[in-house]
Amino acid sequence: MRRLIFGLTLILISGCSNSGVVNQAQEQPTPSINNATYPADHPPVVGEAGNEKSIEEPIYQRLVTYYNRHAISEFEVTNYAKISKTIFCTIAFHVDNQRHYGLVQAYPKDKGWVILSINEAPEIRELPVVLQMSVGKELIEETETLKQPYRIYSGYINEKQVAEIRITTTDDRMYRIKIGDKQKQFLYASPREEVKANFVALDQNGKIVYEQ
């Protein structure tokens, strides 16, 4: 599904495994950005995987196929993170005059890319910070499925005062993500099976701007 909004916080869940996302997209009779361009059980190898930035064009082509080439503008990939060979990246773009943010999961194969999923939705302007999460217990890479748990923390920032993101898990592990002056999105990929306990956005003086 392209848009999932629970309460005030946008949470994008990829399911217990990537294969679950792909199969779910195949079973849904309604249009989906993840099955608009290929049969879900045989994703194509696209682009050239010589470097991370080469994934931008395949992602863009997927978006314009789903929406409309003339509707998409200001597309950019803003962050990259890797677990094993799998790449997670945050994206931002406009559909007509509406800003969208999202998370992409892909892996390299045969000098190209296999894009497994694109989870994106329109901007929520009412919140200072919007947290997006993806979780899984397996990674699909080329011809094998790895037993690799992960949790992806990503999102975007509407409040310019935010200088740092702190994420605490239920086992008291803390992740600190520094936010640059013009940085709009953030991303951290944890290769662990864990549960978020607390999420805090701080300004440069350590004052809490947003918490959940």
N, C-alpha and C positions, 0 to 999 in steps of 0.2 A: 504494500500500500504506500502511496506517496505522501499522504499527510496524516499524521497521528498526533492529536493534541489532547493531553490529559490535564485537566485543571488549568493551571497557569503555566505549567512547565512543559516544554516540548521534549519528548523523549522518543528517540528513534532506536528501536530494538531490532537487531538483525536475527534474533532467534538463537536457539541453542547451537546451531551450526550454520555455516554458509550454505550447505546443501539444502537446508531447510528453507532458506530465503529463496533460493533458485526454484525449488520445487513448488513453494507456495505461489510464486509469481506465475508458474506454469498452470496451476490449478485455477487461478482467479479468472473468471470470464470477462471482467472489466479491464479496460486498458491500463497498462502499467509501464512506467518508464523502464523497468527492468526486463520486459519481454516485448517491447515495441519493435526491436530490430533483429531479434534472433530467437530461435527455439531455445527455451530455457535449459534443456539438457545438452545442448551443443553450442556453447558460446564461442564466437569466432576469436581468432587472434588478430588484434588490430594495432595499428601504429608501430613504432619501433622502440624497443625497450633499451636503447643505448644509454639513456639517462632518465631521471625521474620526470623532468619537464616534458619528455616526449609523450607522457600520458595525457597531457592537456587536450590535444586535438581529438583523440578517441572519445574523451568525455564530452567535449563540446559537440561532436557529431551525434552522440546519443541524445543530448538535450535538444538539438535542433530537429532531430527526427521525431521526437516525442511532441514537442511543442510546435515550433514553426521557425524556420531560419530567420524570418523577419521579426519574430517576437523576442528572440534572445539577443541580449546586448551586455556589454561590460562583464563578460565571463572571465573568471580567473581562478586558478588553483592557489590557495593561500598557505597551506601547511602540508608537510609530508611526515609520515611516521611508518616504521617497518617492524613487523614481527615475522621472523624467518624471512621468506621471500615475499610475503604478502605486504602490499602497500596500502595504507589508509591515507586519504587526503581530504582536506576540507575545500569546498568550492563556494563561490559566490557569483551571482549573475542576476540580471533583470529579465523578467518575463513581461513584455510591454513596459509598464511603469512600476511594476511591483518587484521589490528586492527579494531574492530567494537565497537561502543558505542550505548547505548540505554536506554529506559525508559519502565518500566513494571508497569501495573496497575492490582491489584488483591484484593480479599477480603476473609476472613476466613469463612468457612461454614462446619458444621458437623465435626469439628476437623481436617479439611483439608483446601485446598486453591482452589479458583476458579480464574484462571488467565484470565482476561478480554482482555488484549492486550499487545503485545510486539512491540514497535516501535524502530527500530534500523537501523543503516546504517554504511558504512565504514568511517573510520577516514578522516577528512579533515585537512591536515597538513599545508595548506597555511595560516590559520588564527591563531592568538595568542590565541583566545578563541572562542569556538563555543557554541552558545546559542540554546537550544532546549526548546520548550514550548508546553504544552498541556492545553486545556481549556475545560470546560464543565459546564452544568447547572444542571446536575443530577448525583447522584451516585446510582448504582445498588448494593444492598447488600442483599444477601440471597433471600427472597421472596418479597422484597419491593424495590421501587424506591424512593429515597429521593430527594426532591427539594433542592439541595445544589450546588450552584455555586462554581467553583474553577478555579484557574490558577496555573499551575505547571511550575516553572522555573528550568531548569536543563541544564547540558552541560558538556563540558570538556575543559581542559586547555593544550595548547601546549607550552605556554611561561612560563618557570620556575620562572620568576620574579614575577608573579602574586601572591599577598598576600591577596587581598580582592576583592570581587565582590559587586557592588552597583547597585541595580535595583530601579528605580524611576517610579511610575505609574502616570497616567494622573490626579489623584486626590492628587498628591504630597505626596504620601506615599513612604517611602524608606525602602528597605530591604538590610541589610549588611550581607554578607556571608564571614566569615573568611576562608582563604585557608591555609592549613598546608603545610609544606615543601615538602612532598612527595605526597600531595593530587592531584589527576588527574581529578576527577569529582566533581560536586557540585549539590545540590538539595535544593529547597525550595518550600513547598506546601502552597499556600495561599487559605483559604476558603472564597474567595471573588470574585465577578464579577468585574474585573478591566482590564485595558489596560496598557501595558508597554509603558512608554514614553522615558526612557533612560536607557542604560545599559553601565556600566563602569567597567573596570578591572584596579586595581591599584597595584603598587609595594609596598614594605614595607615602602617606604618614602612618599607614597601618590601621586606619579607621575602616570599619566594615561598611561597605557600600551596599552589599546584597548578601543574603544568606539563605540557604535552604537545607 
